[in-house]
Amino acid sequence: MLFSEHNNYYDGFYDYAGNIFNHSQYTQANKYTQVNKYSITINVNRHTLILFENGKIKKYYPIAVGKPSTPTPKGIFKIINKAINPGGPFGVRWLGLSAPNGDYGIRGTNNPSSIGKSVSNGCIRMYNNDILEISNLVSVGTIVKII
């Protein structure tokens, strides 16, 4: 949760009054505001995850997304949990998302040949070394925009 010297509480890009803040307003609010310096944008059509640091592109990553019958949900979500070595097909890390109507997340994979394709049940798959890198940078509460 983010807070300022005026006890205004912010949640993601919205305050509790419903006012929308862009990333620049967020990071420059004032010296007392604590911010999550990372955010993620996922472009489903381009099979790309973009990691932002302080509002600037840090790195692009190739991903796999949902197939047409089980698409990756679009919208603005948050990372709500993290798991180390979740097992099975989930690779080495799991970043759970606040997306409704399912259990969606950004995760590793035991099938690296799927990256770049629309083959999942809605989750975002990454190469294991890429999800390790991102997982070490982002925290619970990080904003994830899926377009």
Stockholm file with secondary structure:
# STOCKHOLM 1.0

chainA/1-147         MLFSEHNNYYDGFYDYAGNIFNHSQYTQANKYTQVNKYSITINVNRHTLILFENGKIKKYYPIAVGKPSTPTPKGIFKIINKAINPGGPFGVRWLGLSAPNGDYGIRGTNNPSSIGKSVSNGCIRMYNNDILEISNLVSVGTIVKII
#=GR chainA/1-147 SS CEECTTCCEEETTEETTCCBCCHHHHHTSCTTCCCCCEEEEEETTTTEEEEEETTEEEEEEEEEEECTTSCCCCEEEEEEEEEESCCGGGTTEEEEECCSSSCCEEECCSCGGGTTSEEESSCEEECHHHHHHHHTTCCTTCEEEEC
#=GC SS_cons         CEECTTCCEEETTEETTCCBCCHHHHHTSCTTCCCCCEEEEEETTTTEEEEEETTEEEEEEEEEEECTTSCCCCEEEEEEEEEESCCGGGTTEEEEECCSSSCCEEECCSCGGGTTSEEESSCEEECHHHHHHHHTTCCTTCEEEEC
//
